[in-house]
Amino acid sequence: MAERQRLAAILALDIEDFASFEASNKKATLSHLRNFLGIVRDSVAENRGTLFSAERDTFLAEFPSPVAAIHAVNAIHEDVAGYNEELKEAQKMWFRGAVHVGGISGTGRAVKGDAVNAAQALRNYSAGGATVVTGATHKQVVERVDLEWEDLGEQSVGGKDVSVLRGVENIDAYASGGAGRRLAVGLGRRGIAGIALGLIVSVVLVVFFIQQGPLSGGDQEAGGSSPFEGSAGGGLKKGFGRGSAEGDGEVSEGQAGAESTQEAAEGGALSVPMTLPSEPSIAVLPFANASSDRTQDYVATGLAEEVAIALSRSRGLFIASPHSALAFGSNPDSVPEAAQALGVRFVLLGKVVRSGDHVRLSIQLMENGAVAPLLLRTFDLGPDQVASAGRRVAQLTASAVGSALTAADVNRLKRQESADPEAFDLLLRAHHAMRQQNRAATDEAIRLFQAAVDTDRSFARAYEGLANAHLSAQQWSDRAPTDSAFAAAQRAVALDEDLPAAHSVLGASYLARGDYDRALEEAEKAIAVNPNYADGYATLSKILTWAGSAERGEEAVEQALRRNPRPPFWYLFARGHARFVMEDYEGAIVAFREGVESNPTWLANRYYLAASYAEAGDPARAEFELGQSAVRSVMPSVIAGDRTPYRNRADLNRFVEALRKAGVR
């Protein structure tokens, strides 16, 4: 029996002129290649891809959509550009990329098919730092990725003459060649403008230090040079400009041909008013790992998240969710666009260097539109001080924007720190795994959180993380929270009542048990403990809608989206579900469709999308969404109410009737 084929986007990569590099210095080339493997593996995973072949300098990966593949290869080009900045010109290697959509079969290293062969053939028309596609693929991605395209005309690919286009982030600079070309590939027009801003910032910082001398206080390093000098061009630019896989759409039948479906682009984006709040508003961007050791990325990003968490406990501040803020770059050139996209006035940047068990953390606080920073400080942290870094930076930052943390805030944060450096390091590693947002990484996060608990039995935040990881693991099965999540959350709040995620997990668990009153009580506690906790508002929204208060549910999810405007898939379900219950079916369709694109394997968005299409009078699309075998397999439990815990039977009946209209029997 022939293997069943599936439609996918294939990314093919190799290193330009690799044989010459290997011949000139084989040992150094292989060392760089090992680091490049890490870059490729991370970027593929972050964009919902699967790396199925890695042989010397050639890599092959499968993605659910060409947009996800383009986002991944853009990230790879940018990270390679950052890596190369520390090398001599003659040592710099660059990837050639190609993306093609077509049929494949098999799994793991046995993946094969026309799409794989075509992508490898297509790669021959690429160049270092660039990505090539056929005309058909170009039509699918041109409006959804930030690239400029050079038309290479008709070329022979796999024995067929097809139009080929080469994409880079700044085509004029690319065409000029040399170092200028390489810089443009990584930065694009917005990045070049960012360099100008960064140079201005650097000059001002130098003048600032000359005038002021060293800052007083035990946290400031000796000497007067800025820890961010030259930062516009330094470090790995890991965020803005490359996008993410969320919202890119799953490959569907018909996309492989010359005409691509426009369904995923219809209906408009989810809009949230981003006006500045009345209180001081801050986003903490990912801190840069200033060393070349990528294994320490978890420390840099983890400390940024720790600062954001500490700041979020203040009722006098508005804090952008780390889920959205950490998607941006870590340099000053990211400040204007991050501030605008996240709707904040202030942006905190940082750099981290780890040497053994010591960490040097340098921060600067920027106000959008201002050139000089409001705050500069460097901390030299011993192993027993790293766990308190988030609190200490948060105290300085809050004071600098005019809304100092209260004594109660500070004491609460101190209480939540672990005295065991190993337990805190395990917590950072676990949070890093959670940010990868895939099944294997979530399982690894559960293991790491459990290890942190085993290391420090009084570490309430480790129990909180363990509960949240168990809850997140349910997205792969679309089932109710497990007893493991409930038990860990109960232990967390027994140790410390002021843990918002633990209360949210308890809320979701009580909902699954049909205890709506206790579910609402716990969800509301999460917001009371942390008024900036975006996930808490989204969880409260879900519970309110299931409990029969869809209007309040929509209000709560809007609060979540304002703080986290680049939301995970389940926020989109919360918004769509509230609208569905309120009979705003067109609005529900937009939300559910975005949810499907964000996570195609989570079925609730898909079967509610089908019900919304049916109620909106579009039975063909409703039937299409229900036509997938995975959706059909869960319909009996959906109709029985096992996956739809409505408090009001009338709400369940109306949903089931909508599914009947969509063709469920």
C-alpha positions as CSV (number, residue, x, y, z in Angstrom):
1,M,0.0,0.0,0.0
2,A,1.4,3.4,-1.0
3,E,2.2,5.7,1.9
4,R,-0.3,8.4,2.5
5,Q,0.9,11.8,1.5
6,R,0.5,15.1,3.3
7,L,1.0,18.7,2.3
8,A,3.9,20.5,3.9
9,A,6.4,23.3,3.5
10,I,10.0,22.1,3.3
11,L,13.0,24.3,4.2
12,A,16.3,23.2,2.6
13,L,19.5,24.8,3.9
14,D,23.2,24.5,3.2
15,I,26.3,26.7,3.8
16,E,27.5,28.7,0.9
17,D,30.9,27.5,-0.4
18,F,31.3,25.1,2.5
19,A,34.0,23.0,0.9
20,S,36.4,26.0,0.7
21,F,35.9,26.7,4.4
22,E,36.5,23.1,5.3
23,A,39.6,22.9,3.2
24,S,41.1,26.0,4.7
25,N,40.5,25.2,8.4
26,K,38.6,21.9,9.0
27,K,38.8,22.0,12.8
28,A,37.4,25.6,13.1
29,T,34.8,25.0,10.4
30,L,33.4,21.9,12.2
31,S,33.3,23.9,15.5
32,H,31.3,26.7,13.8
33,L,29.0,24.0,12.2
34,R,28.1,22.6,15.6
35,N,27.0,26.1,16.8
36,F,25.1,26.5,13.6
37,L,23.2,23.3,14.3
38,G,22.0,24.8,17.5
39,I,20.8,27.9,15.7
40,V,18.9,25.8,13.2
41,R,17.4,23.5,15.7
42,D,16.2,26.3,18.0
43,S,14.7,28.4,15.1
44,V,12.9,25.4,13.6
45,A,11.4,24.4,16.9
46,E,10.3,28.0,17.7
47,N,8.4,28.1,14.5
48,R,6.5,24.8,14.9
49,G,8.8,23.0,12.5
50,T,10.5,19.5,12.6
51,L,14.2,19.1,11.7
52,F,14.3,15.7,10.0
53,S,17.8,15.8,8.4
54,A,21.1,17.3,9.5
55,E,24.1,16.1,7.5
56,R,27.3,18.1,7.7
57,D,26.3,21.5,6.2
58,T,22.9,20.6,4.9
59,F,19.6,20.7,6.8
60,L,16.0,19.8,6.0
61,A,13.0,20.7,8.0
62,E,9.2,20.3,7.7
63,F,6.7,23.1,8.6
64,P,2.9,23.4,8.6
65,S,3.0,26.4,6.4
66,P,5.4,28.3,4.1
67,V,5.1,31.4,6.3
68,A,6.3,29.4,9.3
69,A,9.3,28.2,7.2
70,I,10.1,31.7,6.1
71,H,10.0,33.0,9.7
72,A,12.3,30.2,10.7
73,V,14.9,30.8,8.0
74,N,14.8,34.6,8.6
75,A,15.6,33.8,12.3
76,I,18.4,31.6,11.2
77,H,19.9,34.2,8.9
78,E,19.7,36.8,11.7
79,D,21.3,34.6,14.4
80,V,24.1,33.6,12.0
81,A,24.7,37.3,11.3
82,G,25.0,37.9,15.1
83,Y,27.3,34.9,15.5
84,N,29.5,36.0,12.6
85,E,30.1,39.4,14.1
86,E,32.7,37.9,16.4
87,L,34.6,36.3,13.5
88,K,37.1,37.6,10.9
89,E,35.7,38.2,7.5
90,A,37.4,35.1,6.0
91,Q,35.8,32.9,8.7
92,K,32.2,34.0,8.2
93,M,29.9,31.3,6.8
94,W,26.3,31.9,5.6
95,F,23.3,29.7,4.9
96,R,21.6,29.5,1.6
97,G,17.9,28.7,2.0
98,A,15.0,27.5,-0.1
99,V,11.3,26.9,0.8
100,H,8.9,24.8,-1.2
101,V,5.4,23.6,-0.7
102,G,4.3,20.1,-1.9
103,G,3.5,16.5,-1.0
104,I,5.6,14.4,1.3
105,S,5.3,11.1,3.2
106,G,7.1,9.3,6.0
107,T,8.4,10.5,9.3
108,G,11.8,11.3,10.9
109,R,14.7,10.7,8.6
110,A,12.5,8.8,6.3
111,V,10.6,11.9,5.1
112,K,10.6,12.0,1.3
113,G,8.6,13.4,-1.6
114,D,8.5,15.9,-4.4
115,A,8.6,18.8,-2.0
116,V,11.9,17.6,-0.5
117,N,13.5,17.1,-3.9
118,A,12.2,20.4,-5.2
119,A,13.4,22.4,-2.2
120,Q,16.9,20.9,-2.5
121,A,17.0,21.7,-6.3
122,L,15.7,25.2,-5.6
123,R,18.4,25.9,-3.1
124,N,21.0,26.1,-5.9
125,Y,19.5,29.4,-6.9
126,S,19.9,30.9,-3.5
127,A,22.9,32.7,-2.0
128,G,24.4,33.3,1.4
129,G,21.9,35.1,3.7
130,A,19.0,34.7,1.2
131,T,16.0,32.4,0.7
132,V,14.5,31.4,-2.6
133,V,10.9,30.2,-3.4
134,T,8.9,29.4,-6.5
135,G,6.3,31.8,-7.8
136,A,3.5,29.7,-6.3
137,T,5.0,29.8,-2.8
138,H,5.7,33.5,-3.2
139,K,2.0,34.2,-3.7
140,Q,1.2,32.5,-0.4
141,V,3.8,34.5,1.7
142,V,4.4,37.8,0.0
143,E,1.8,39.7,2.1
144,R,2.7,37.9,5.4
145,V,6.5,38.1,5.7
146,D,8.8,41.1,5.9
147,L,11.1,40.5,2.9
148,E,11.9,42.1,-0.4
149,W,12.0,39.9,-3.5
150,E,14.3,39.7,-6.5
151,D,12.7,38.0,-9.6
152,L,15.2,35.5,-11.0
153,G,12.9,34.6,-13.9
154,E,12.1,31.1,-15.2
155,Q,14.4,28.4,-13.9
156,S,14.6,24.7,-14.1
157,V,13.6,23.0,-10.8
158,G,13.2,19.3,-10.7
159,G,12.9,19.1,-14.5
160,K,10.2,21.8,-14.7
161,D,10.6,25.4,-15.7
162,V,9.1,27.6,-12.9
163,S,9.4,31.2,-11.8
164,V,11.9,31.7,-9.0
165,L,12.2,34.6,-6.6
166,R,14.9,35.3,-4.0
167,G,14.0,37.1,-0.8
168,V,16.2,39.2,1.5
169,E,15.4,41.9,4.0
170,N,17.0,44.8,2.0
171,I,17.4,44.1,-1.6
172,D,19.5,47.2,-2.6
173,A,22.1,46.6,0.1
174,Y,22.2,42.9,-0.7
175,A,22.9,43.5,-4.3
176,S,25.9,45.7,-3.5
177,G,27.7,42.7,-1.9
178,G,30.3,42.6,0.8
179,A,29.9,43.5,4.4
180,G,27.1,45.9,3.6
181,R,25.2,43.1,2.1
182,R,25.6,40.9,5.1
183,L,24.5,43.6,7.5
184,A,21.4,44.3,5.4
185,V,20.4,40.7,5.3
186,G,20.1,40.6,9.1
187,L,18.6,44.0,9.7
188,G,16.5,45.3,6.8
189,R,15.4,48.9,6.5
190,R,14.0,49.2,10.0
191,G,17.2,47.7,11.4
192,I,19.4,50.2,9.5
193,A,17.3,53.0,11.0
194,G,17.8,51.2,14.4
195,I,21.6,51.4,13.9
196,A,21.4,55.1,13.5
197,L,19.4,55.3,16.7
198,G,21.8,53.0,18.4
199,L,24.8,55.2,17.4
200,I,23.1,58.2,18.7
201,V,22.3,56.4,22.0
202,S,26.0,55.3,22.3
203,V,27.3,58.8,21.8
204,V,24.9,60.2,24.3
205,L,25.9,57.5,26.8
206,V,29.6,58.3,26.4
207,V,28.9,62.0,27.0
208,F,26.7,61.0,30.0
209,F,29.4,59.0,31.6
210,I,32.0,61.7,31.0
211,Q,29.8,64.2,32.7
212,Q,28.6,62.1,35.5
213,G,31.4,59.7,36.3
214,P,30.8,56.3,37.8
215,L,27.3,55.8,39.3
216,S,27.3,55.5,43.1
217,G,26.1,52.3,44.8
218,G,27.5,48.9,45.3
219,D,25.7,47.5,42.2
220,Q,27.6,49.6,39.7
221,E,30.7,48.1,38.1
222,A,34.0,50.0,38.3
223,G,34.8,52.3,35.5
224,G,32.6,54.7,33.4
225,S,32.1,53.0,30.1
226,S,28.5,52.1,29.1
227,P,27.6,48.4,29.3
228,F,25.5,49.0,26.2
229,E,28.1,50.8,24.1
230,G,27.7,49.7,20.5
231,S,24.7,47.5,21.4
232,A,22.8,48.4,18.2
233,G,25.0,46.2,16.2
234,G,26.0,43.7,18.9
235,G,24.6,40.5,20.2
236,L,22.1,38.2,18.5
237,K,19.1,40.1,17.2
238,K,16.5,37.5,18.1
239,G,13.2,39.2,17.9
240,F,11.6,41.9,16.0
241,G,11.6,41.7,12.2
242,R,11.6,38.0,11.9
243,G,8.1,37.3,13.3
244,S,6.9,34.0,14.7
245,A,5.0,31.1,13.6
246,E,1.8,32.3,15.3
247,G,-0.8,33.4,12.9
248,D,0.9,32.1,9.8
249,G,-1.7,29.5,8.8
250,E,-1.5,25.8,8.3
251,V,-0.9,24.5,4.7
252,S,-4.2,23.4,3.2
253,E,-5.1,21.6,0.0
254,G,-4.8,23.9,-3.0
255,Q,-1.9,25.9,-1.7
256,A,0.7,24.0,-3.6
257,G,-0.6,25.2,-6.9
258,A,-0.4,28.5,-8.6
259,E,-3.5,29.8,-6.9
260,S,-3.3,29.9,-3.1
261,T,-6.2,30.0,-0.7
262,Q,-7.0,33.3,0.9
263,E,-9.2,32.0,3.6
264,A,-6.6,32.3,6.4
265,A,-6.1,36.0,5.5
266,E,-9.8,37.0,5.5
267,G,-11.7,38.6,8.3
268,G,-8.9,40.9,9.5
269,A,-6.5,40.6,12.4
270,L,-7.5,40.6,16.1
271,S,-7.4,44.3,17.0
272,V,-6.9,45.6,20.5
273,P,-6.8,49.3,21.3
274,M,-3.2,50.1,22.3
275,T,-3.6,53.5,23.9
276,L,-1.2,54.3,26.7
277,P,-2.6,53.5,30.1
278,S,-2.8,56.2,32.8
279,E,-0.2,54.5,35.0
280,P,3.5,54.1,34.0
281,S,3.7,51.3,31.4
282,I,6.8,49.1,30.9
283,A,7.9,46.3,28.7
284,V,10.9,44.2,29.5
285,L,12.6,43.0,26.3
286,P,14.7,39.8,26.3
287,F,18.1,40.5,27.8
288,A,21.0,39.8,25.4
289,N,23.3,36.9,26.1
290,A,26.6,38.9,25.6
291,S,28.7,35.7,25.4
292,S,29.0,33.4,22.4
293,D,27.8,30.5,24.5
294,R,24.2,30.0,23.3
295,T,23.6,27.5,26.1
296,Q,23.3,30.5,28.5
297,D,20.4,32.1,26.6
298,Y,18.1,30.7,29.2
299,V,19.8,32.8,31.9
300,A,19.6,36.0,29.9
301,T,15.9,35.6,28.9
302,G,15.0,34.1,32.2
303,L,16.3,37.1,34.1
304,A,14.3,39.4,31.9
305,E,11.2,37.4,32.7
306,E,12.0,37.5,36.4
307,V,12.2,41.3,36.2
308,A,8.8,41.5,34.4
309,I,7.2,39.2,36.9
310,A,8.5,41.3,39.8
311,L,7.3,44.5,38.2
312,S,3.9,43.0,37.4
313,R,3.1,42.6,41.1
314,S,2.8,46.4,41.5
315,R,-0.7,47.9,41.2
316,G,0.8,51.2,40.2
317,L,2.3,49.9,37.0
318,F,1.1,48.4,33.7
319,I,3.4,45.6,32.5
320,A,3.4,44.0,29.1
321,S,3.2,40.2,29.2
322,P,6.6,38.5,28.8
323,H,4.9,36.3,26.2
324,S,4.7,39.2,23.8
325,A,7.6,41.3,25.0
326,L,10.2,38.5,24.7
327,A,9.3,38.3,21.0
328,F,11.3,41.5,20.3
329,G,15.0,42.1,19.9
330,S,17.3,42.9,22.7
331,N,18.9,46.1,21.4
332,P,18.0,49.8,21.5
333,D,16.8,49.7,17.9
334,S,13.9,47.5,19.0
335,V,12.6,50.1,21.5
336,P,10.4,52.3,19.2
337,E,8.6,49.4,17.6
338,A,8.3,47.4,20.7
339,A,6.8,50.4,22.6
340,Q,4.3,51.0,19.9
341,A,3.3,47.4,19.4
342,L,3.0,46.7,23.1
343,G,1.4,50.1,24.0
344,V,4.0,51.1,26.6
345,R,5.9,54.2,27.4
346,F,9.1,52.6,28.9
347,V,11.2,49.7,27.7
348,L,13.9,47.9,29.8
349,L,16.9,46.4,28.1
350,G,19.6,44.2,29.5
351,K,22.8,42.3,28.8
352,V,24.0,39.2,30.7
353,V,27.4,37.6,30.9
354,R,27.8,34.4,32.9
355,S,31.2,33.1,34.0
356,G,31.0,30.0,36.0
357,D,28.5,30.6,38.8
358,H,28.8,34.4,38.6
359,V,26.6,36.7,36.5
360,R,27.1,40.2,35.4
361,L,23.8,41.9,34.5
362,S,23.7,45.4,32.9
363,I,20.4,47.2,32.4
364,Q,19.2,50.4,30.8
365,L,15.7,51.8,30.9
366,M,14.6,53.8,27.9
367,E,11.6,56.0,27.4
368,N,10.1,55.8,23.9
369,G,11.1,58.8,21.9
370,A,14.0,59.8,24.2
371,V,17.6,59.3,23.3
372,A,19.3,59.2,26.8
373,P,18.4,56.3,29.1
374,L,16.6,57.0,32.4
375,L,18.5,54.4,34.2
376,L,21.8,52.6,33.8
377,R,23.1,50.0,36.2
378,T,25.4,47.0,36.3
379,F,25.1,44.2,38.9
380,D,27.9,41.7,39.6
381,L,26.0,38.7,41.1
382,G,27.4,35.8,43.0
383,P,25.6,32.5,43.0
384,D,23.6,33.4,46.1
385,Q,22.4,36.7,44.5
386,V,21.1,35.6,41.1
387,A,17.7,34.7,42.5
388,S,17.2,38.2,43.8
389,A,18.2,40.0,40.6
390,G,14.7,40.3,39.3
391,R,13.5,41.9,42.5
392,R,16.4,44.3,42.7
393,V,16.1,45.4,39.1
394,A,12.4,45.8,39.5
395,Q,12.8,48.0,42.5
396,L,15.2,50.4,40.6
397,T,13.0,50.4,37.5
398,A,9.7,51.1,39.3
399,S,11.4,54.0,41.2
400,A,12.8,55.4,38.0
401,V,9.3,55.7,36.4
402,G,7.8,57.2,39.5
403,S,5.9,54.3,41.0
404,A,8.1,52.5,43.5
405,L,7.3,49.0,44.7
406,T,5.7,49.1,48.2
407,A,7.3,47.5,51.2
408,A,4.7,44.8,51.0
409,D,5.5,44.2,47.3
410,V,9.2,43.8,48.2
411,N,8.6,41.5,51.1
412,R,6.3,39.3,49.0
413,L,9.0,39.0,46.3
414,K,11.7,38.2,48.9
415,R,9.5,35.4,50.3
416,Q,9.1,33.9,46.9
417,E,12.9,33.6,46.2
418,S,14.7,30.3,46.7
419,A,17.8,30.3,48.9
420,D,19.1,27.4,46.8
421,P,21.0,28.5,43.7
422,E,20.5,25.2,42.0
423,A,16.7,25.2,42.5
424,F,16.5,28.7,41.0
425,D,18.7,27.7,38.0
426,L,16.4,24.7,37.4
427,L,13.4,27.2,37.5
428,L,15.0,29.3,34.8
429,R,15.7,26.2,32.7
430,A,12.1,25.1,33.1
431,H,10.7,28.4,32.1
432,H,13.0,28.4,29.1
433,A,11.6,25.0,28.0
434,M,8.1,26.3,28.5
435,R,8.7,29.1,26.0
436,Q,9.5,26.6,23.3
437,Q,5.8,25.7,23.2
438,N,6.0,22.1,21.9
439,R,5.2,18.8,23.5
440,A,8.8,17.6,24.1
441,A,9.8,20.9,25.6
442,T,6.8,20.9,27.9
443,D,7.6,17.4,29.1
444,E,11.2,18.7,29.8
445,A,9.8,21.6,31.7
446,I,7.8,19.3,33.9
447,R,11.0,17.3,34.6
448,L,12.9,20.5,35.5
449,F,10.2,21.9,37.7
450,Q,10.0,18.6,39.5
451,A,13.8,18.7,40.0
452,A,13.5,22.2,41.4
453,V,10.9,21.0,43.8
454,D,13.0,18.1,44.8
455,T,16.0,20.4,45.4
456,D,14.0,22.9,47.5
457,R,10.8,21.6,49.0
458,S,9.8,25.0,50.2
459,F,10.1,26.7,46.8
460,A,6.5,27.6,46.1
461,R,7.2,29.1,42.7
462,A,8.6,25.8,41.5
463,Y,5.3,24.1,42.5
464,E,3.5,26.9,40.7
465,G,5.5,26.3,37.5
466,L,5.0,22.5,37.8
467,A,1.2,23.0,38.0
468,N,1.2,25.4,35.0
469,A,3.4,23.0,33.0
470,H,1.0,20.1,33.7
471,L,-1.9,22.3,32.6
472,S,-0.1,23.4,29.5
473,A,0.6,19.7,28.6
474,Q,-3.2,19.3,28.1
475,Q,-3.1,21.3,24.9
476,W,-1.6,18.2,23.2
477,S,-4.6,16.1,24.2
478,D,-7.3,18.7,24.3
479,R,-8.4,17.3,27.6
480,A,-9.2,18.6,31.1
481,P,-6.5,19.5,33.6
482,T,-4.9,16.5,35.3
483,D,-4.8,15.6,39.0
484,S,-1.1,16.4,38.8
485,A,-1.7,20.0,37.9
486,F,-4.3,20.3,40.7
487,A,-2.1,18.8,43.3
488,A,0.9,21.0,42.4
489,A,-1.2,24.1,42.5
490,Q,-2.7,23.2,45.8
491,R,0.8,22.7,47.3
492,A,1.9,26.0,45.8
493,V,-0.8,28.1,47.4
494,A,-0.4,26.2,50.7
495,L,3.2,27.5,50.7
496,D,2.4,31.0,49.4
497,E,-1.1,32.4,48.7
498,D,0.3,35.1,46.5
499,L,1.0,33.0,43.4
500,P,-1.3,34.0,40.5
501,A,-0.6,31.1,38.1
502,A,-1.3,28.6,40.9
503,H,-4.7,30.2,41.5
504,S,-5.4,30.1,37.7
505,V,-4.6,26.4,37.5
506,L,-6.9,25.8,40.5
507,G,-9.6,27.7,38.7
508,A,-9.2,25.6,35.5
509,S,-9.2,22.5,37.6
510,Y,-12.4,23.4,39.5
511,L,-14.1,24.2,36.2
512,A,-13.3,20.7,35.0
513,R,-14.8,19.3,38.1
514,G,-18.0,21.3,37.5
515,D,-17.5,23.5,40.6
516,Y,-18.1,26.9,38.9
517,D,-18.2,29.0,42.1
518,R,-14.8,27.8,43.3
519,A,-13.4,28.1,39.8
520,L,-14.5,31.7,39.6
521,E,-13.2,32.4,43.1
522,E,-9.7,31.1,42.2
523,A,-9.5,32.8,38.9
524,E,-10.5,36.1,40.5
525,K,-7.8,35.6,43.2
526,A,-5.2,35.3,40.4
527,I,-6.1,38.8,39.2
528,A,-6.3,40.2,42.8
529,V,-2.8,38.9,43.5
530,N,-1.3,40.2,40.2
531,P,-3.4,42.8,38.3
532,N,-1.0,42.5,35.4
533,Y,-1.3,38.7,34.9
534,A,-2.5,38.4,31.3
535,D,-3.0,34.6,31.5
536,G,-5.1,35.2,34.6
537,Y,-7.5,37.4,32.7
538,A,-7.7,34.9,29.9
539,T,-8.4,32.0,32.3
540,L,-11.1,34.1,34.0
541,S,-12.6,34.8,30.6
542,K,-12.9,31.1,29.8
543,I,-14.5,30.3,33.2
544,L,-16.9,33.2,33.0
545,T,-18.1,32.1,29.5
546,W,-18.6,28.5,30.5
547,A,-20.4,29.7,33.6
548,G,-22.9,31.7,31.5
549,S,-21.4,35.2,31.7
550,A,-20.1,35.7,28.2
551,E,-20.2,39.5,28.3
552,R,-17.9,39.5,31.3
553,G,-15.9,36.8,29.6
554,E,-15.3,39.1,26.6
555,E,-14.3,42.0,28.9
556,A,-11.8,39.8,30.7
557,V,-10.1,38.5,27.5
558,E,-9.8,42.0,26.2
559,Q,-7.8,42.8,29.3
560,A,-5.6,39.8,28.6
561,L,-5.1,40.8,25.0
562,R,-4.2,44.4,25.9
563,R,-1.4,43.1,28.1
564,N,-0.4,40.2,25.7
565,P,-1.2,41.4,22.1
566,R,0.7,38.5,20.6
567,P,-1.5,35.9,22.3
568,P,-1.3,32.1,22.5
569,F,-4.0,30.0,20.8
570,W,-6.1,29.6,23.9
571,Y,-6.6,33.3,24.3
572,L,-8.1,33.2,20.9
573,F,-10.5,30.5,21.9
574,A,-11.6,32.5,24.9
575,R,-12.4,35.5,22.7
576,G,-14.1,33.4,20.0
577,H,-16.1,31.4,22.6
578,A,-17.4,34.6,24.3
579,R,-18.5,35.9,20.9
580,F,-20.1,32.7,19.9
581,V,-22.2,32.5,23.1
582,M,-23.2,36.2,22.5
583,E,-24.2,35.2,18.9
584,D,-21.5,37.4,17.3
585,Y,-20.6,34.6,14.8
586,E,-18.5,36.7,12.4
587,G,-16.4,37.9,15.3
588,A,-16.1,34.4,16.6
589,I,-15.0,33.1,13.2
590,V,-12.1,35.6,13.1
591,A,-10.9,34.6,16.6
592,F,-11.3,30.8,16.1
593,R,-9.6,30.9,12.7
594,E,-6.6,32.7,14.2
595,G,-6.5,30.1,17.0
596,V,-6.5,27.3,14.4
597,E,-3.6,28.9,12.6
598,S,-1.7,29.5,15.9
599,N,-2.1,25.8,16.9
600,P,-3.6,23.5,14.3
601,T,-3.5,20.5,16.6
602,W,-5.7,21.9,19.4
603,L,-9.2,20.9,18.3
604,A,-11.5,23.1,20.3
605,N,-10.8,26.2,18.1
606,R,-11.5,24.1,15.0
607,Y,-14.8,22.5,16.0
608,Y,-16.1,25.8,17.3
609,L,-15.0,27.4,14.1
610,A,-17.2,24.9,12.3
611,A,-20.1,25.7,14.5
612,S,-19.6,29.4,13.9
613,Y,-19.5,29.0,10.2
614,A,-22.7,27.0,10.4
615,E,-24.5,29.7,12.4
616,A,-23.2,32.3,10.0
617,G,-24.7,30.5,7.0
618,D,-21.5,29.0,5.5
619,P,-22.1,25.3,5.6
620,A,-19.3,24.5,3.1
621,R,-16.6,25.8,5.3
622,A,-18.3,24.3,8.4
623,E,-18.2,20.9,6.8
624,F,-14.6,21.4,5.8
625,E,-13.5,22.1,9.4
626,L,-15.4,19.0,10.6
627,G,-14.0,16.8,7.8
628,Q,-10.7,16.1,9.5
629,S,-10.4,12.7,11.1
630,A,-9.1,14.1,14.4
631,V,-12.1,16.4,14.7
632,R,-14.6,13.7,13.8
633,S,-13.0,11.3,16.4
634,V,-13.9,13.7,19.3
635,M,-17.4,14.6,18.2
636,P,-19.1,12.1,20.5
637,S,-17.5,13.5,23.6
638,V,-18.1,17.1,22.5
639,I,-21.8,16.5,22.0
640,A,-22.0,14.7,25.3
641,G,-20.6,17.8,27.0
642,D,-17.4,16.1,28.2
643,R,-15.3,18.8,26.5
644,T,-17.8,21.6,26.8
645,P,-18.5,22.3,30.5
646,Y,-21.4,24.7,30.1
647,R,-23.2,25.6,33.3
648,N,-26.4,26.3,31.4
649,R,-27.8,23.3,29.4
650,A,-29.3,25.8,27.0
651,D,-25.8,27.0,25.9
652,L,-24.7,23.4,25.3
653,N,-27.9,22.6,23.3
654,R,-27.4,25.7,21.1
655,F,-23.8,24.7,20.4
656,V,-24.8,21.1,19.6
657,E,-27.5,22.4,17.2
658,A,-24.9,24.4,15.4
659,L,-22.7,21.3,15.0
660,R,-25.8,19.5,13.6
661,K,-26.1,22.3,11.0
662,A,-22.5,21.8,10.2
663,G,-23.2,18.1,9.4
664,V,-22.5,16.2,12.6
665,R,-24.8,13.3,13.0
